[in-house]
Amino acid sequence: MEQLTPLLDWIENSRHNFVLQVVGSVLCGAIVGIERQLRGKAIGIRTSILICLGTMTFIRMSIDMSEGVAIADPTRVLGQIVTGVGFLGAGVILAKGGAITGVTSAAVVWMLAAIGSTIGAGQPLEALSLSTFVVVILIGVRKLEKGFKRLAGGSDEPDTPSKEEREAF
């Protein structure tokens, strides 16, 4: 752990450096985006990076513009981002033949905005942790769904009762 101390100190001291925030946004967006791209989902690497980068920039601008201004409230920008990202996420939700798809992609959009906001607020390690957790959740739950077909909404069981089940009644 002592070996990581200089690195953590450097990150802490440079957490408001714009170039490092851009790099952090690209890295965190790519971490999530690669998983989505490999699954062939609507939100891929480029979109993920741009969502992280955009939200980081808006948060950073609101913080920078409110410094020294008594009546400024940078949290209002955060509230507007949450609303705007909700509309962006809604755009990836589709209804096909009674089935709704894209809800996970919409949730990923929301998390990407949260990650970008976290970086913009000067918390790069937290953003990296969030990115990692998002990918672990996406991959982990998918593996659970494969193991337990009922979690994925499907079942290998026939819709009609078996002969034994019919005879039991």
N, C-alpha and C positions, 0 to 999 in steps of 0.2 A: 504494500500500500504506500510505503514511503516513496517508492519510485514514481508513483502517479502524482504525488503532491505538486511537483513543479508544473506538470501539465495542467492540473486542475487550477492551480493559482493563475497560470497564464490565461486559461479560458475565462476564469472569473474576472480578471483584470481587463480583458478585451471583449467582454460580452456585448458591449454597445458599439463595437467597431462594425461599420456598415458592410464592408467587404466580407468580413467573417459571417455576418448575418446572412448575406446573399449566399455564400458558400454553404452555410448550415441549412438554409432553406432548400437549396438544390439537393444537398445530400439527403435530408429527411424526406423530401418529396420523392426522390429516386428510390429510397428504401421501400416505401409503400408502393410506388408506381411499378416497380419491377414485379412485385408479387401480382398486381392487377394485370399487368401486361402479359405475364406468363399464363394467366388464366383466360386471356382473351376477353377481358372485361372492357366496358366502355371508358372507364377512367384508367388510362395507361400512364406511362412514365412522363411524357411531356405535360399532360394535363395535371398530374399530381405535383410536378415541380412548379408549374405556373400557379396553381392554387396556393401552395406554400409561400412562394415568392411574393405573390400579390398581397396576401394577407399580412405577411411580415412587413412589406413596404407601407401599407396603410397604417398599421399599428405604429411603426417607427416614425412615420410622418406626424401622426397625431401626438405622440409623445414629444417629439422635437418641437412642434409648433406650439405646444401648450406650455413649454418651459418659460417661466418668468411671467406668465399671463395669469392673473389672479382668477379670472372667471372661466378659464378654459377647462374642459373636462374630457380628457382623452378616452375615457371609458365609453363615451357616446359613440365613438367610431367603432369600438368593439361590438357594441350592440347593433350597429348598422351592418357590420360584417356578418354577424350571426343571421340577421334577417336576409341579407343578400345571398348568402351561401345556401340558405334554405330554398330559395328559388332556383339556384343553380342545381342543387341536389334533386329538386322535384323534376327537373328536366331529364334526368336519367331514369326515372321511374316510368315503366310502361305497363299497360294492361293488354294482355294477349289472350283471347279466348277464355276469359274468366280468371286467368292466372296473372299475378302481379310480379313483375321482375324489376330488378335494379334497385331494390330497397337497400341492399348491402352497399352498392356503389354510392348511393346517396349518403349513407352513413359514413362511408370513407371520405367523401367530399367534405362532410362536416368535420371529421377528425383532421383532415389535411389543413383546413382553415384554423382549427385549434392549434395545430402544431406550428403553423406559420405565425399565428398570433403570439404563441409562447416565445418563439425566436425574436419577434419584434419587440417583445417586452423585456428582452435581455436574459432569457433563460434557456440557453442552448442545450445544456445537459438534460434538462427536463424534456425539451423537444425531441432530442435523440431517444430518450427513454420512451416517450409516447410513440414515436415511429416504430420502435422495436416491438412494443406491446401490440400495436395495431397489426403488424405482420404476424406475430405469434398467435393472436386471436384469430385472424383470417385463416391461417394454415391449421392451427390446432382444432378449431371448430369444424373445419372441412374434414379433417381426419376422423373426428368424432361422428360426423354425419355419415361418412363411409362405413364406419363400424356399426353404427346404429341407424339403419335405414329409416326408422320412424322419425328420427330427428330431422331428416332431410325432407320429410313429408311423404315419403314413399314407403312401400312395404312389399315384401315378396309374398305376403299372404294373399290368397285369393279373396275376392269380395264375397263370394258365396260360401256358406258354411260347409265344412267337410261332411262326409257321410256320418262319421262318429258324432259330430256336433248336432246334426239333424236328428239322429236317433236319441240323443240325450234329452231332447225336448219331447 
